[in-house]
Amino acid sequence: MTSRPRILIVSPAAASDNNGNWQTASRWARMLGGQYQVEVAGGWPAPGALDAPDLLVALHARRSAAALAAFRAAFPQRPAVLALTGTDLYRDIDADPEARSSLERASALVVLQEAALARLPAPLRAKARVIYQSAPTLAPAAPAIPRAERIEICMIGHLRPEKDPQTFMRAAVLVTDPRVRLLHIGGALDPALEAAARATQNATPRYRWLGPLPHDEARARLAACHAMVIASRMEGGANVIIEAVTSGVPVLASNIEGNRGMLGADYAGYFPLGDAAALAALIERSARDAAFAALLRRQCAARAARFAPAAEQAALADLVDNLLRARAP
């Protein structure tokens, strides 16, 4: 009996990091596990990982560059997929030689939203495809306190500069609607941003930093919110947008390419990057203007089909199957 092909997913993040890279790695392992032997490791070769996978999936062009280079050097005829993150697309491939080399080494490139294709060098776009990430649909949850009394707006993301949490903090000071509460979920990866979160919490009761929460708990809090903010400076295709959309929670998003690629160019819920006053005004409009909030929910719902687990699984399986078939004698 022929054994199932072996796939190794190299992720720079581990389960303890509870970030987007880890969520992608673990979800793809589940999606491919029915047809293939799949393992997730921090690099290649690695103790306990597959010694010679038939196909390598590397997440992050810079941080997985060594694993991708070693695998292609050892097995030049075996396919390797590179999934590009926001820091890859909007920073590293412009400045880091290892990240650029990873683009060339990979047999196939995966980007997580349609606008990202334009960031790739033109000769490499032919080997790239868009695979939207996904999340199961989750019905909006009733808030613990009726929205007539309290309106909770959340931001989900670790405290690090790329996520621009300080714009969310500054907006908390500027919002005047007494019903609005701003909740920030995420671990402190930057001491200065942790200090800023604590200072903001002390300065205004409207803002609360809840720290890192388990994924299921964070999503449950999200589902009970009126809206979710993503203030990021760069994004490859944010998981939190998908989880908001598939929970029926509208998104208030920084107007950057990665967010436009997820929500569409005509989405009404953008604010200029880093503009706390504009974000505060958008939060208040979503809280006070029922028609505007309904428009955002309709626009998000129109994108939801892109983020269905079955669609992601089919696209991923098609890519992997075609690469393995092309290699077969």
C-alpha positions, 0 to 999 in steps of 0.5 A: 500500500502506498503511503500518503505524501508527507507535508511539512509546514514550517511556521516561525510561530508556535501555539504559545504565540497565538498569532496569525502565523500560528493560526494559519499553520494549524488550520492548514495542517487540519485541512490537509491532514485528511489526505496527507501526512502533515506536521508543523515545525519551527524549521527544517531540518528539525528534531521530531519533524519529517526528515524528508517531506515530499512538499514543504510549506513555509510561512514567512519569506524572511523568518523561514528563509533558512528552512526553505533554502536548506530544503531546496538545496537538499531536494531541488526537485521537491516542491516548496510553497511560500505563504507571504505575510504582511511584513514580507509583502510590505517591508521585507521583500523590499529590503531583505535579501533573504526574503527576496531569495525566498520568492525565487526559491519557492515553487509556488507563492501564496498571498492572502488577499488579491491586492497583494499580487501587485506587490510581487515582482512581475516575473513571479506573479505567474507562480502566485495564487490568492488563497483567502483564509477562513473561519467558521461562521459564528452567530453574533452574540448578545452583549452582556449589557444591552447596547442602549447602555454600553457599546463595546468596540474591540481591537484584537492584536498583540501590542507591537508596532505593526498593529499600531495599537496607539492609534486605538489608544488615542482614539479612546481618549477622543471618543465622547459617547458615554456608552462606548467602551474600547477593549484591546485583546492581545499580549504585550510584545513591546514594553513601550506599548505595554506601558502606553496601554497601562497609561491609557487604561489609567487615564480613561475608563473607556479603554481596557487592555484585556491582555492575551486571551485563548483564541476561542475566548477572544473570538467569543468576545469579538462576537459580542462586540458592536464593531472591531478595529484593525489599525495596522500599518501592514497586513498580508490578510488579517485573520481577525478581519475574517473572524469579524466578518464571519461573526457578523461584526463590522470592521473599522479598518486602517486604509492600507492595501492589505485591508482593502484587499480583504474588504474591497475598495468601496468599503465604507469603514476605512479611516486614514492610517494613524489618524486617531481623530478619524477613528474616534469619529468612525467609532462614534458614527457606527455607535450612533448611526444605525443606518451606517452600522447596517451598511457596514454589516451588509458590506462585510456580509457580501465578502463572507463567501470568500472566507468560507472554510470549504473555499480555503480548503479546496484552494489549498488542496488544489495547489498541493495536489497539482504540485505533487502531481507535477513532481510524480514520475 
